[in-house]
Amino acid sequence: DVQLVESGGGSVQAGGSLRLSCVASGVSYWRYCMGWFRQAPGEEREGVAAIDADGTTSYAISVQGRFTITRDKARDLVYLQMNGLQPEDTAMYYCAADFCPSTADFGRTWHRARSYSYWGQGTQVTVS
């Protein structure tokens, strides 16, 4: 079974930076896509960023230019570098993964939570 574990959350001042990490285990099929989502209290889960099996990235407009998603060469780790954090970024952040044989299809659906089969348990980011 695939398991995802996030880390790196914390409390920071507005304008600060954090780097979130997600480790994936139990992945025997290397061609998969990964994403970061966030959910604030009373809000819907929002797609933040994603990276497909070929390394193409996607970002929510609200974080474009501030956040960067990357993965290591073994594709067992994915990162979310968050710069210029604002109070509106406060949320529980989740990593997610799914098989993506079609990167073109993923590029159209990356922001939908239903596109992912595997989820981590979240790491809290608080910006004040």
Phi, psi and omega in degrees: 000148178275133176233137179239135179227121179266155173204168175105356178289169180170190180250128182223161175281150176307136184093350181278184184227152172217154171236118177269146178234149175222123177256133179250131177235156179079018180266109178261342178255111190287336185277087179223160179248150181226150180217163172243132176237162175219153180216120175266157180305131179077003182246161175283155177292129188243131174289129183257309183200158178208158176221131182269182186295338180264000178094003177286134185251155176224148182220147168292145180303325184294340182242354182301132182091346179247325183251148177223127176259135178220163174221154180279170187295334178276350179059032173254358177225141173228142183238154169231105175275122184242115178245159179057042184297143179235159179306329179293347177276354180298125183182169166276128182254133183237141168261153183216155181216153175201155171294141180220076177296335178244103179289333177296316177296319180298323179299337179267343188233008187301330187276359182261125181301328181294348180283350187246138181264335186236137184224143169279179183265356172099154173222134187277134173241124180234126182239126181236000000 
